[in-house]
């Protein structure tokens, strides 16, 4: 069974048992690149439910570069607490807002180069912003996508960036965004880092289980 078909099976299975990831939920509420960029930053090392609540509190307070550029970082930190590294993220949110306001005329850059130049923005954040905010095809690879793509035998890579490029070669552009939406939920609930729940996995009998030494 090829990777595209396996991805379809995972997507369908997760749609029945898990809500959309937090940043996708933000995008469904309003497809605004700035809100998507900030919610992705908030999501780093943070649980989905915390990310969504923190993002909504922040955007109720302010959701434009102009407003957040002048906000007190302590107030931003209070709003996004208890997300991971909330004080660091609060400072970055204000810095990014100022850069977008002053150097990009209030518009989020619509390119990898422009996004990666912003403080604290890595490839995962840039890819998610491009895909959800601008509908520009991009593969967003986090620890779940990297782990599961290798575990299923779709790729044989050592870093998330290598996995990103390998998946771009493997899958057609129309499936790129689906990778993150499906595999993040799959990795949180079923194909977990330690002792994955192979007994309830829809692909258990077709998975090479690369690197798995123990399962449930």
C-alpha angles and dihedrals in degrees: 000000000000126000095254092057092045089051090053091052092050092047093051092046094049093046087064098049109026138044122237116284114270097257091047088052090053089050091051090054092051128348094223115147092211094054091045092050093051095043089051090053090049090050095061108115089351133113117252096244091052092047094052094048093045092048092051092050091050095047092048087057096043136334107179131083090237094056098041093045088069098037122115109255089221089058092048089049091051091051097049096041128150094033115115116279090001095169092052091046092049091057091047092049090056093044092049091047091053093048092049091047097045104032104027102036092248096304125117111241111258097211139073090241094053095044095046089055090064116095114266095006115130132176094277093054092043093049094049092048092050094046100043100028102040104016088238111150111253137151111231110204122191129161092283095051092045094048098043096044089056094040091054092047095243090126139006104215140142103210137036090245091055088049091051093056093042092053091048088058094043102048133046116251093253090066099046098095092044090064094069097038093052103035097046091058091040091051094048096050111021116006094047124171096252123036098352117213096252091160091072099033115118089215099044096115092047100042121099087209091218110200095005113133099166134019142175 
